[in-house]
Amino acid sequence: MSPLSKSFGGESRCIRLTPEELENFDTPDFTIYNAGQFPCNRYTHYMTSSTSVDINLASKEMVILGAMYAGKMKKGLFSLMHYLMPK
């Protein structure tokens, strides 16, 4: 397990699939790309930070750039859950 997963509490906050469930696993409901060591381009128009969390609801993907802090992943998931839960 990566240090990021440990700091995020991946063992306790995420549902771990059993080996049987993994065999039948097809497509994830949502995909998170965490590139914490890769900063976003601060010279991009309206970009004021080297950290960015972007969610594409159509493709069900989240990209995190420039943040080694695992709380960004958690906050992104909570934002997604708050968007999806009322529906």
Backbone torsions as a table, in degrees:
resi	resn	phi	psi	omega
1	MET	NA	139.0	-178.4
2	SER	-75.0	158.0	177.3
3	PRO	-58.1	-33.7	179.6
4	LEU	-64.8	-42.7	178.9
5	SER	-62.8	-38.3	179.4
6	LYS	-66.4	-43.1	-178.1
7	SER	-71.0	-29.1	177.9
8	PHE	-73.2	-20.8	-176.3
9	GLY	80.8	35.9	-177.1
10	GLY	-55.1	-31.7	179.9
11	GLU	-67.7	-33.0	-174.2
12	SER	-106.1	-20.5	-175.5
13	ARG	-99.1	-20.2	-177.9
14	CYS	-111.7	149.7	178.3
15	ILE	-80.4	122.1	179.4
16	ARG	-93.0	130.3	-179.3
17	LEU	-77.3	147.3	175.2
18	THR	-76.9	162.5	177.3
19	PRO	-56.4	-36.5	178.2
20	GLU	-65.6	-41.3	178.8
21	GLU	-67.0	-36.0	178.6
22	LEU	-64.7	-34.6	178.6
23	GLU	-62.7	-35.0	-177.2
24	ASN	-98.6	6.3	-177.2
25	PHE	-71.8	129.9	-176.6
26	ASP	-108.9	-80.8	-176.3
27	THR	-123.6	133.6	179.1
28	PRO	-68.9	152.1	177.2
29	ASP	-69.2	-33.1	-177.0
30	PHE	-152.6	144.2	-178.3
31	THR	-119.6	133.2	177.8
32	ILE	-114.6	124.8	173.7
33	TYR	-104.9	112.5	-178.4
34	ASN	-108.5	104.8	178.8
35	ALA	-112.8	63.7	-173.6
36	GLY	-61.5	-29.6	-179.2
37	GLN	-87.7	-2.5	-179.4
38	PHE	-106.0	104.2	-178.0
39	PRO	-74.4	149.7	175.4
40	CYS	-78.4	163.2	-176.2
41	ASN	-77.3	109.5	-177.9
42	ARG	-70.5	-10.8	179.9
43	TYR	-91.0	0.7	173.9
44	THR	-69.8	142.4	-178.3
45	HIS	-54.0	129.9	179.1
46	TYR	72.6	4.7	178.5
47	MET	-92.5	118.5	-177.2
48	THR	-113.7	3.8	-176.2
49	SER	-140.6	160.5	174.8
50	SER	-89.1	3.1	179.1
51	THR	-110.5	137.4	179.4
52	SER	-148.1	137.5	172.5
53	VAL	-124.9	116.2	-176.2
54	ASP	-123.0	134.9	-179.6
55	ILE	-119.8	128.5	174.1
56	ASN	-110.8	106.3	-176.4
57	LEU	-71.8	-29.0	-178.9
58	ALA	-67.9	-44.0	-179.3
59	SER	-93.9	-2.4	179.1
60	LYS	57.4	52.6	-179.7
61	GLU	-134.4	147.7	174.7
62	MET	-128.1	134.8	177.8
63	VAL	-120.5	127.6	178.1
64	ILE	-116.4	122.6	-179.9
65	LEU	-120.2	139.8	170.0
66	GLY	70.1	22.5	-179.3
67	ALA	-136.4	108.9	175.7
68	MET	-81.9	-10.3	179.9
69	TYR	-72.1	118.5	-176.3
70	ALA	-67.3	-16.6	178.2
71	GLY	-61.9	-24.8	177.6
72	LYS	-65.4	-38.4	177.3
73	MET	-66.4	-44.3	180.0
74	LYS	-62.7	-46.0	-180.0
75	LYS	-63.9	-37.4	177.4
76	GLY	-64.2	-42.1	178.1
77	LEU	-66.0	-40.2	177.7
78	PHE	-64.3	-39.9	177.1
79	SER	-61.1	-43.9	178.1
80	LEU	-63.2	-44.7	179.6
81	MET	-61.9	-41.6	179.4
82	HIS	-66.5	-29.8	176.1
83	TYR	-72.4	-43.3	-173.9
84	LEU	-83.3	-32.0	-172.7
85	MET	-60.7	-41.4	-177.9
86	PRO	-66.1	-16.1	-175.8
87	LYS	-80.4	NA	NA
